[in-house]
Amino acid sequence: MGKALEGIRVIDMTHDQAGPSCTQMLAWLGAEVIKVEMADGIGDRARWLRRDDPNLDSYFFLLLNNNKKSTTLNLRDSKGKELFKTLIKDADIMAENRGPGAMDRLGLGYEDLKKINPRLIYATVKGFGSYGPYSDYKCFEPVAQATSGALSCTGFDDRPPAMLGANVGDSGTGMHAVIGILAALVQRNVTDEGQLVEVAMQEAVLNLTRVRFTGTLTDGSAEPRQTSHEGRRPGSVGGLFVCAPEGPNDYVYLMLPPDNPGMFPLAMGAMGRSDLIEDKRFSTHESRTANADELGKIIEKWTAQRDKRTVMSAFAAAGVPCGAVYDTSEVMTDAHLRERETITEISHPTRDTYPMIGCPVRLSDSTVKVTRAPLYSEHSDEIFSTLGGLSQADILELKKAKVII
């Protein structure tokens, strides 16, 4: 079977996480993604972020750059800049997430490149966008969470705000950029022209946080901090419940939503406590709310005697939403994710074999095979001989001049 984005070429000028998560998704879906890194012997700084070995690319980098090719260019050199423009001529997409104004200062902004290739879709990820009072501000994950409202409503009311564990600022922005790029590709089929796709991290996280603004729109109040629906263990609507052997992540999150009262009898049946269904303390949502602590203790007495996977299976089999709190090492070995090949084994020339997180999107007519992230400048000879039209002698000369590596 062909790939959904087969024949689409992406010039990837992204680094760190927000941009690479976008271009990795495009690569998973079949696009040819050519990662252009700085010809400084280092490249994408993600290669050395959180390194466990000074001689190897970090897992941080490997997680974000599957299915790509890598080359290098010195874009401050005139020859390097011309080579980059050569790559742009036949590209469909160019993606970048450099600092505010960086591409324009190089003469490689949207207005510059669309003169070379009017069909080019130019995707730019910025912290706060290209205009507005914050447009010159730099942004990272915590800043995006802080300025979008997400940080303020995470945690407990009697403590400072807490960072979300999920990277909604970086990878969440990357997925928004993918949506914009795919929309631009569809529109190009009609207009035969490219366009600028801009996604700001603050606005992407705001979009993911939108439901938290319900109260603000209702009465103008600020959303309170919360880590669950009504605290840690609200027996009336569910929450976190400790499981055996009561380690730091031995919990399940059980949901008993008030707008679906049928969940309560199902949950009691799963526990073998059908006697509580007609118990006056718990027979209605109002009575369960009034006796939430007591109900929570009853549920937790049952869960604490069983491991979290057993508890999850018992409630889920009864039709009650329940999820075990898996730590990151448990996720990597989860049988469900392994069977679906969301966690798959990757072979790497310097890392041997390791588990890798794969594509979360399934297309019936376009399978996704996860391949390893590229070594630094691994595909330079291939790219500049085929796309740049250079001879091996030309490439060697450029390497001597440190235009490419």
C-alpha positions as CSV (number, residue, x, y, z in Angstrom):
1,M,0.0,0.0,0.0
2,G,1.1,3.6,-0.7
3,K,1.5,6.2,2.1
4,A,-1.0,8.9,2.6
5,L,1.6,11.6,2.1
6,E,3.8,9.8,-0.4
7,G,5.3,12.2,-2.8
8,I,5.2,15.1,-0.4
9,R,8.6,16.6,0.5
10,V,9.2,18.5,3.7
11,I,12.3,20.6,4.4
12,D,12.5,20.5,8.2
13,M,14.2,23.4,9.9
14,T,12.9,22.5,13.3
15,H,14.6,21.7,16.5
16,D,13.9,20.7,20.1
17,Q,10.3,19.4,20.4
18,A,7.4,21.5,19.1
19,G,8.6,21.6,15.5
20,P,10.1,18.0,15.3
21,S,6.8,16.5,16.7
22,C,5.0,18.1,13.7
23,T,7.5,16.9,11.1
24,Q,7.7,13.5,12.6
25,M,3.9,13.1,12.2
26,L,4.2,14.1,8.6
27,A,7.1,11.6,8.2
28,W,5.0,8.8,9.8
29,L,2.2,9.6,7.3
30,G,4.5,9.1,4.4
31,A,6.1,12.4,3.6
32,E,9.8,12.6,2.8
33,V,11.2,14.7,5.6
34,I,14.6,16.2,5.1
35,K,16.0,17.5,8.4
36,V,18.4,20.4,7.8
37,E,20.6,20.9,10.8
38,M,23.3,23.4,11.5
39,A,26.8,22.5,10.1
40,D,28.4,23.1,13.4
41,G,29.1,19.5,14.4
42,I,26.2,19.6,16.9
43,G,23.0,20.1,14.9
44,D,19.6,19.9,16.6
45,R,20.4,20.5,20.3
46,A,17.9,17.8,21.1
47,R,20.6,15.3,20.1
48,W,22.4,16.2,23.4
49,L,19.5,17.1,25.7
50,R,19.2,14.7,28.6
51,R,22.1,12.6,27.1
52,D,22.9,9.4,29.0
53,D,26.1,8.9,26.9
54,P,28.2,11.8,25.5
55,N,28.9,9.9,22.3
56,L,25.3,9.0,21.4
57,D,22.2,10.9,20.4
58,S,19.8,11.2,23.3
59,Y,16.6,9.3,23.6
60,F,14.9,12.8,23.7
61,F,16.1,13.3,20.1
62,L,15.3,9.7,19.0
63,L,11.7,10.0,20.3
64,L,11.0,13.0,18.0
65,N,12.8,12.3,14.8
66,N,11.8,8.9,13.5
67,N,11.4,8.3,9.8
68,K,13.4,11.4,8.8
69,K,16.6,12.1,6.8
70,S,19.3,14.4,8.0
71,T,21.6,16.8,6.3
72,T,23.5,19.9,7.3
73,L,24.0,23.4,5.9
74,N,25.8,26.5,7.1
75,L,23.0,29.1,6.3
76,R,25.3,32.0,7.1
77,D,27.5,31.0,4.1
78,S,26.2,32.2,0.7
79,K,26.8,28.8,-0.8
80,G,24.9,27.1,2.0
81,K,22.0,29.6,1.6
82,E,21.9,28.9,-2.2
83,L,21.8,25.1,-1.6
84,F,19.0,25.6,0.8
85,K,17.0,27.5,-1.8
86,T,17.7,24.7,-4.3
87,L,16.0,22.3,-1.8
88,I,13.1,24.6,-1.5
89,K,12.4,24.7,-5.3
90,D,10.9,21.3,-5.4
91,A,9.6,21.1,-1.8
92,D,6.0,21.0,-0.8
93,I,6.4,22.1,2.9
94,M,9.0,24.0,4.9
95,A,8.7,23.9,8.6
96,E,10.6,26.0,11.2
97,N,10.4,26.9,14.9
98,R,13.4,29.1,15.3
99,G,13.4,32.2,17.5
100,P,11.4,35.3,16.5
101,G,12.6,36.8,13.3
102,A,15.5,34.4,12.8
103,M,14.5,33.1,9.4
104,D,13.7,36.6,8.1
105,R,17.2,37.8,9.2
106,L,18.7,35.0,7.1
107,G,16.6,36.1,4.1
108,L,14.7,32.8,4.3
109,G,11.3,34.0,5.6
110,Y,8.0,33.2,4.0
111,E,8.0,36.2,1.6
112,D,11.5,35.3,0.5
113,L,10.9,31.6,-0.2
114,K,7.5,32.0,-1.9
115,K,9.2,33.9,-4.6
116,I,11.3,30.8,-5.3
117,N,8.4,28.3,-4.9
118,P,4.8,29.8,-5.0
119,R,3.4,26.4,-4.1
120,L,5.4,26.2,-0.9
121,I,3.5,25.7,2.4
122,Y,5.6,27.5,4.9
123,A,4.8,26.3,8.5
124,T,6.1,28.3,11.4
125,V,5.8,27.5,15.1
126,K,6.3,30.4,17.4
127,G,5.8,31.0,21.1
128,F,3.4,33.9,20.7
129,G,3.0,34.3,17.0
130,S,4.4,36.8,14.5
131,Y,2.6,39.9,15.9
132,G,1.1,41.2,19.1
133,P,2.7,42.6,22.3
134,Y,4.4,39.2,23.1
135,S,5.6,38.4,19.6
136,D,9.3,39.0,20.4
137,Y,9.2,36.8,23.5
138,K,10.8,33.4,23.5
139,C,8.6,30.5,24.7
140,F,9.1,27.0,26.1
141,E,6.7,24.4,27.5
142,P,6.3,25.9,31.0
143,V,5.8,29.4,29.5
144,A,3.1,28.2,27.1
145,Q,1.3,26.4,30.0
146,A,1.6,29.5,32.2
147,T,0.3,32.1,29.7
148,S,-2.6,30.0,28.3
149,G,-4.4,29.4,31.7
150,A,-3.5,25.7,31.8
151,L,-1.0,26.1,34.7
152,S,-3.3,28.1,36.8
153,C,-6.0,25.4,36.9
154,T,-3.7,22.4,37.6
155,G,-2.8,21.3,41.1
156,F,-4.5,21.9,44.4
157,D,-6.0,25.2,45.6
158,D,-3.7,25.3,48.7
159,R,-0.5,24.9,46.7
160,P,1.3,26.6,43.8
161,P,0.2,25.7,40.3
162,A,1.5,22.4,38.9
163,M,3.0,21.7,35.5
164,L,1.1,19.2,33.4
165,G,3.2,16.1,32.8
166,A,2.0,15.9,29.2
167,N,3.9,18.2,26.8
168,V,0.8,20.1,25.6
169,G,2.9,23.2,24.8
170,D,5.4,21.5,22.6
171,S,3.9,18.4,21.1
172,G,0.4,19.8,21.4
173,T,1.5,22.8,19.3
174,G,3.2,20.4,16.8
175,M,-0.1,18.5,16.3
176,H,-1.9,21.8,15.7
177,A,0.7,22.7,13.1
178,V,0.1,19.3,11.3
179,I,-3.6,20.1,11.1
180,G,-2.8,23.5,9.5
181,I,-0.4,22.0,7.1
182,L,-2.8,19.3,5.9
183,A,-5.5,21.9,5.5
184,A,-3.1,24.0,3.4
185,L,-2.3,21.0,1.2
186,V,-6.0,20.4,0.5
187,Q,-6.5,24.1,-0.3
188,R,-3.5,24.0,-2.6
189,N,-5.2,21.4,-4.7
190,V,-7.8,24.0,-5.5
191,T,-5.7,27.2,-5.7
192,D,-2.3,25.7,-6.8
193,E,-0.7,28.1,-4.4
194,G,1.0,27.6,-1.0
195,Q,0.5,29.7,2.0
196,L,1.9,30.6,5.5
197,V,0.7,28.3,8.3
198,E,1.4,29.9,11.7
199,V,0.8,28.2,15.1
200,A,1.6,29.9,18.4
201,M,2.3,27.7,21.5
202,Q,0.2,30.0,23.8
203,E,-2.8,29.7,21.5
204,A,-2.4,25.9,21.0
205,V,-2.4,25.2,24.7
206,L,-5.3,27.7,25.1
207,N,-7.3,25.6,22.6
208,L,-6.5,22.4,24.6
209,T,-7.6,24.2,27.8
210,R,-10.9,25.6,26.5
211,V,-13.3,23.6,28.6
212,R,-11.7,25.1,31.8
213,F,-13.1,28.5,30.7
214,T,-16.7,27.4,31.2
215,G,-16.9,28.9,34.7
216,T,-15.2,32.1,33.5
217,L,-17.8,32.6,30.8
218,T,-20.6,31.8,33.1
219,D,-19.8,34.2,36.0
220,G,-16.5,35.8,35.2
221,S,-14.6,33.8,37.9
222,A,-11.2,32.2,37.5
223,E,-11.1,28.4,37.2
224,P,-9.9,26.8,40.5
225,R,-7.0,24.4,40.5
226,Q,-7.9,20.7,40.3
227,T,-6.3,17.4,39.7
228,S,-9.6,15.5,39.6
229,H,-13.3,16.3,39.4
230,E,-13.8,17.2,43.0
231,G,-10.6,16.5,44.9
232,R,-8.5,13.4,45.4
233,R,-11.1,10.8,46.2
234,P,-14.7,12.0,45.7
235,G,-16.8,8.8,46.2
236,S,-19.8,10.4,44.5
237,V,-18.2,10.9,41.1
238,G,-15.1,8.8,41.3
239,G,-11.5,9.8,41.5
240,L,-8.1,8.2,42.5
241,F,-8.2,5.1,44.6
242,V,-5.2,3.3,46.1
243,C,-4.4,-0.3,45.1
244,A,-2.1,-3.0,46.3
245,P,0.8,-2.9,47.1
246,E,0.3,0.9,47.6
247,G,3.4,2.2,45.8
248,P,3.7,5.7,44.4
249,N,1.7,4.8,41.3
250,D,-0.5,2.0,42.6
251,Y,-3.8,3.8,41.9
252,V,-6.7,3.6,39.5
253,Y,-8.8,6.5,38.3
254,L,-12.4,5.4,38.6
255,M,-15.2,7.5,37.0
256,L,-18.7,7.6,38.3
257,P,-20.0,10.6,36.4
258,P,-23.1,12.3,37.9
259,D,-24.6,12.7,34.4
260,N,-24.6,8.9,34.0
261,P,-26.1,7.5,37.2
262,G,-26.2,4.0,35.7
263,M,-22.4,3.7,36.3
264,F,-22.9,3.4,40.1
265,P,-24.8,0.1,40.1
266,L,-22.4,-1.3,37.5
267,A,-19.4,-0.4,39.7
268,M,-21.0,-1.9,42.8
269,G,-21.7,-5.1,40.9
270,A,-18.1,-5.3,39.9
271,M,-17.1,-5.1,43.5
272,G,-19.6,-7.7,44.6
273,R,-21.4,-5.0,46.6
274,S,-24.8,-4.9,44.9
275,D,-26.3,-4.5,48.3
276,L,-25.2,-0.9,48.3
277,I,-27.2,0.0,45.2
278,E,-30.4,0.4,47.2
279,D,-28.7,1.6,50.3
280,K,-30.3,4.9,51.3
281,R,-26.9,6.5,51.8
282,F,-26.0,5.9,48.1
283,S,-29.2,5.2,46.2
284,T,-29.3,8.7,44.5
285,H,-26.6,11.1,43.3
286,E,-27.6,13.5,46.0
287,S,-27.2,10.9,48.7
288,R,-23.9,9.7,47.3
289,T,-22.6,13.3,47.2
290,A,-23.7,13.8,50.8
291,N,-21.9,10.6,51.8
292,A,-19.0,10.8,49.4
293,D,-16.3,10.2,52.0
294,E,-18.0,7.1,53.3
295,L,-18.6,5.7,49.8
296,G,-15.0,6.5,48.9
297,K,-13.7,4.5,51.9
298,I,-15.8,1.5,50.9
299,I,-14.5,1.6,47.4
300,E,-10.9,2.1,48.5
301,K,-11.1,-0.8,51.0
302,W,-11.9,-3.0,48.0
303,T,-9.3,-1.6,45.6
304,A,-6.5,-1.6,48.2
305,Q,-6.8,-5.4,48.4
306,R,-6.1,-5.8,44.7
307,D,-3.4,-4.7,42.2
308,K,-4.3,-1.9,39.8
309,R,-4.5,-4.0,36.7
310,T,-7.0,-6.4,38.4
311,V,-9.1,-3.4,39.6
312,M,-9.0,-1.8,36.1
313,S,-10.1,-5.0,34.5
314,A,-12.9,-5.6,36.9
315,F,-14.5,-2.2,36.5
316,A,-13.8,-1.9,32.8
317,A,-15.4,-5.4,32.1
318,A,-18.5,-4.1,33.9
319,G,-18.6,-1.1,31.6
320,V,-17.3,1.4,34.1
321,P,-14.5,3.8,33.0
322,C,-11.4,3.0,35.0
323,G,-7.7,3.4,34.2
324,A,-4.7,2.1,36.1
325,V,-2.1,4.8,36.7
326,Y,0.8,3.4,34.7
327,D,4.3,4.9,35.2
328,T,6.4,5.5,32.1
329,S,8.2,2.2,32.4
330,E,4.9,0.3,32.7
331,V,3.6,2.1,29.5
332,M,6.7,0.8,27.6
333,T,5.8,-2.8,28.4
334,D,2.0,-2.5,28.3
335,A,0.6,-5.6,26.4
336,H,-2.2,-3.6,24.8
337,L,0.2,-0.9,23.3
338,R,2.7,-3.7,22.3
339,E,0.0,-5.6,20.4
340,R,-1.1,-2.5,18.6
341,E,2.6,-1.7,17.8
342,T,2.2,1.7,19.4
343,I,5.3,0.6,21.3
344,T,7.6,-1.1,18.9
345,E,11.2,-2.2,18.8
346,I,13.7,-0.1,16.8
347,S,17.2,-1.1,15.6
348,H,19.8,1.6,15.7
349,P,23.5,1.5,14.5
350,T,24.7,3.0,17.8
351,R,21.9,2.2,20.2
352,D,21.3,-1.4,19.2
353,T,17.6,-2.2,19.9
354,Y,15.3,-0.2,22.0
355,P,11.5,0.3,22.4
356,M,10.0,3.4,20.6
357,I,6.7,5.2,20.7
358,G,5.1,5.0,17.3
359,C,2.4,6.8,15.4
360,P,-0.9,7.3,17.2
361,V,-2.9,7.7,13.9
362,R,-4.3,4.7,12.1
363,L,-5.2,4.8,8.4
364,S,-6.8,1.7,6.8
365,D,-5.1,2.2,3.5
366,S,-1.7,3.6,4.7
367,T,0.2,1.6,7.2
368,V,2.9,3.3,9.2
369,K,6.3,1.6,9.7
370,V,8.4,3.4,12.3
371,T,12.0,3.7,11.3
372,R,14.8,5.1,13.4
373,A,15.9,8.7,13.7
374,P,18.8,9.7,11.4
375,L,22.4,10.1,12.5
376,Y,23.7,13.6,12.2
377,S,24.1,14.5,8.5
378,E,23.6,10.9,7.6
379,H,21.9,11.6,4.3
380,S,24.0,14.6,3.0
381,D,25.6,12.9,0.1
382,E,22.3,11.4,-1.0
383,I,20.3,14.6,-0.7
384,F,22.8,16.9,-2.4
385,S,23.6,14.5,-5.2
386,T,20.0,13.8,-6.1
387,L,18.2,17.0,-5.1
388,G,21.1,19.4,-5.3
389,G,22.5,18.0,-8.5
390,L,26.0,18.0,-7.1
391,S,28.9,15.7,-8.0
392,Q,30.9,13.9,-5.4
393,A,33.7,16.3,-6.1
394,D,31.4,19.2,-5.5
395,I,30.1,17.7,-2.2
396,L,33.7,17.1,-1.0
397,E,34.6,20.7,-1.8
398,L,31.6,22.0,0.2
399,K,32.6,19.7,3.1
400,K,36.1,21.1,3.1
401,A,34.6,24.6,3.2
402,K,32.4,23.6,6.1
403,V,29.3,24.5,4.2
404,I,28.0,21.0,4.9
405,I,29.3,18.2,7.1
